[in-house]
Amino acid sequence: MKAAVLREVGKPLQIETVAIGKPGPREVLIRTKAAGVCHSDLHFVEGSYTHALPAVLGHESAGIVEAVGSEVRTVKVGDHVITCLNPYCGHCEVCLTGHMNLCISPETRRGKGEEPRLFREDLSGTGDTKMAQFLNLSSFAEMMLVHEHACVAIRKDMPFDRAALIGCSVMTGVGAVMHTSNVRPGETVAVIGCGGVGLATINGAAIAGAGRIIAIDRLAGKLELAKTFGATDVVDASQVDDIAKAVVELTGGGVHHSFEAIGLKATAEASFKMLRRGGTANVIGMIPVGTKIELHGVDFLGERRIQGSYMGSNRFPVDMPRLVDFYMSGKLKLDELISRRIKLEDVNSAFDELKRGELARSVIVFD
C-alpha cells in the first residue's frame, strides 16, 4: 500500500510502498477513506515531540472495515468507522472509573516479540524491516491495522471527509468544553487560537449554551470564520499588547472557562490570567517538551484552576456517533472546517500551510 513516511525529523514525508499485517484476534483492518492533516502531526515532523522512526504518520481518520480478527465484537466487515488515537482496554482503573481516554494498557498494541503491524523495505541491508505505527493508527496510508477499541462504527450516510475530523480535532475541542471543563448554559468562554481545534471548541461552547464566546487569534480571516462557529466576540491578538487584560476588560472581570488551543507558554499563561474568580483554564494545545509554565501564586486564592485536556476527555465509542448525529442535524459545523481536499502525495504542502497558519484543515481523500 502507499503511505506517507517520516524517516528524519525536519524532512518532508516520503510516499513509499509499505506492507501491512493481517488482523490478530482483537484487531481490525480498515481501508482508509479520509485523513485530516493535523498540527499534532507537524509537532513530530518538527521534533517538538519525539517518536520512533521511520513511521507512517496520521491520526485523524475514517474508513471502511475490510477484515476483523476472530475475537472482534465491536465492528464488522463493511462498517463505516471513525478511528481514535487512544484505544482503551476496558478493564483497567482509568477505564473503569470513566476515563478511558487516559488508558495506556499495552494490550491494545502488539508486543516487542510480536510481528509489527507495519513493515518496510530493507533499505539499510541490515534486515530491519520494522515500521513504527504512529499513535496507534498511522492513517496517512491506504490501509490501517488497529485494535478494535481504536475505532467506532458510525451511520453510513455520514461523509468520510467530515467524519475523519471528528477523530481528533472536533473530539478534542468539543470534548474539552463538554467533558473536561463542563461548560454550562450562560457561562462565558474564551478560546485562544482559531485553528481546527479552536474552531471546534467554539462550536462546542455554542452547542453547550455558553452565553458569551470570545475568539482570540492574530489572523482576521480566522476571527471572521470563528463567528460562523458561534463566537460572539473576537479579540485580534495582533492589535493588543496583553490578550488576558483585553478579555478581562471585555467581560468586566474575566471568563468562567478559557481554552488554549495553540500550545505555547505565553498563551497557556494568558489562559489562566483571563479567568474570573472560580474560573477554569484548559490547556488543549501541545506545549513543546521541556517548556515550563509560570503563574502567580496569589491568583490561586480566587479558586482559579488550570488543567490539561487530552482528546477532550472522550468516551469515544459513545461521543463520536453522537457528534455525527450533531453534524447530520445541523448543530455541528464540519464543512466549514475543511479548507481543501488533497491527495496523499500533497501531504507536505498541507504541512507548509499549517506552518503559515493559513488553513483550518486539509483532508487527504483516498480513492
Disulfide bonds with the S-S distance in Angstrom:
none
